[in-house]
Each structure stands twice: as C-alpha cells, then as structure tokens.
Amino acid sequence: MAQLYYRYGAMNSGKSIEVLKVAHNYEEQNKPVLIFTSAVDNRDGVGYVSSRIGLKRPARLVHADTNIFREVSLHGGPVSCVLVDEVQFLTKEQVLQLTRIVDELDIPVMGFGLKNDFRNELFEGSHYMLLYADKIEEMKTICWFCERKATMNLRVGDDGKPVYSGEQIQIGGNERYYPVCRRCYFHPPL
C-alpha cells in the first residue's frame, strides 16, 4: 500500500543526495520514478536536483500553479515512486495533490525539504506535509558551530551577521545559511 513520506532536516542534512539515492535504487531495479523540484530553487540551475557533493540530475519543475497530480496521472508510463525535492516550497493544494497520488493512484510519494525557515517558522509546504504525511522522518546533521544536533537554519547577511527577519524565501547555500542548534541560533559565535 502506497504512503506519503516526509523527510525533513536542516540545511546540509543530505536531503537532495537522498532523493538521488532513492531514485537510483528504484531505477537500478527497472522501477521508473518521477522527480520533481521547485522552480524557486536556482542554486545549481533551474530544473535540477543537485547535491553539495556534486551529483545532479534533471527534475520536473513545480511552479506555484503546477498540478502535480495531473502531471503524474498523465505521465503515460508506469511510475513506481514520485520524489519531490524542496517540498517546503509547495502550496497546501500541491501537498493535497501528493495525497491524491498516494490514495487514488496507489503510488508512493516521498517529499524532502526543510521544516522551518530562518525565522524558525514553518514553510507552507512543510506545515501541510507534517499534517498529511503517513510517515515523518527527521534527517539529522550537526550544528555548524558546535557538536549538537542542528534543528534550525541561521541566515546571515552580506556582512556575515545573523538575520532574523525579512522575506521567508531567499535562495542560498553555505554563503547564506548555516545549520545550527537552538543555542547557536540565538547566540551564534559570529
């Protein structure tokens, strides 16, 4: 029976490499997958799932108006699994479309993304994945500054100082965000 999986973690917890690994494992057994990623994420080119370790592959783009259910149901071939990177950028409606892929098409869906933003607020997609997922798993990483588990994302400005307010979405990597524990979030050693 298909299920909706949500695997979340702070920045640098290996979410994108996990998408690529799961896709490889399915395809190695001749089980086709569909991979989606947000059109918002342009860090390594739009339309790719890419990992910091250098692995990269094309993915279908999800825009604010993309109907993921329709794209999967009209795919025209077998689909063993649907993988969605950067799931935090999905809308509530798109998360509900993922539930329909599971419930109506009987295809497992695995969503990977951040849970909370740099203000420690939930993203819309994360909020609804937490509500609707059948299985939820945290992907762990360590704090940039100490040995504790990172649970938050610290944004830094061009001056290298912490930023705690502003627009929720600002695309960036290690030059803009650090995975941090709660203590280092509130008292970063910068």
Salt bridges, closest charged atoms under 4 A:
GLU18 OE2 - ARG7 NH1 2.76
GLU18 OE1 - LYS21 NZ 3.34
GLU27 OE1 - ARG57 NH1 2.86
GLU28 OE2 - HIS24 NE2 3.83
ASP41 OD2 - ARG43 NH2 2.81
ASP44 OD1 - LYS56 NZ 3.78
GLU71 OE1 - ARG60 NH1 3.54
GLU86 OE2 - ARG43 NH2 2.80
GLU104 OE2 - ARG100 NE 2.95
ASP117 OD2 - ARG119 NH2 2.94
GLU137 OE2 - ARG7 NH2 2.94
GLU138 OE1 - LYS149 NZ 2.96
ASP158 OD1 - ARG176 NH2 2.76
